[in-house]
Structure formats: structure tokens, C-alpha cells
Amino acid sequence: MATDYDAPRKTEDDSESIEALKERVPDKMSGSVDVEDSDNPSGFELPGADLSDLELDVVVLPPQEDEFTCMNCFLVKHRSQIDHEDGPGFICVECAA
Ligand SMILES: [Zn+2]
């Protein structure tokens, strides 16, 4: 009698857990794959291109003819902001003040 009651319960439990697993596994896998797929390409391409562009802009940017780089604060300013010449460069009005 005991085995009779146990047998149906086991099969019921098994089928239930299997169904639950079948429902959960595809959900988890599709979710994780989606996140990784959308994350990796954009994560690698966008910041890389953006950073190289920004670095080139900053490094290449030369002072224009009417601009100078202050020897004290290293900011590029308009020549009207020159307070005085200091050796190879200039000191801006703000730093000389
Ligand atoms: Zn300065």
C-alpha cells in the first residue's frame, strides 16, 4: 500500500519539476544571451571610438594664432589674456593677478 501511494507522487513531482525547469531554462538562457550580445559590441565599439576621437581632439588641438598657453595653469587662452611673457611662454592675467 505504501508503495502504491509513493509511486504516483514521485512521478507527479518529477513531471512538475521538469516542466518548471523547461519553462525556466529557455527564459534564463535567452535573457542572458540577449544582455551579453547587446552589451559586448556596444561596450567595445562605442567607448573605444569615442575615446580615440576625444584623445586626438585634445592632443592635436594647437593654440590658434590669437591664442596662447599659459605656463602656469596650462590653459589655452586668448592673447588678450596675456599678462606678461615668462621665458618660453606666457602668463595669463588670472595667474599674474
Ligand atoms: Zn594661467
Residues whose N, C-alpha, C, O or C-beta is under 5 A from the ligand:
A	BS01	ZN	C70 N72 C73 C92 C95
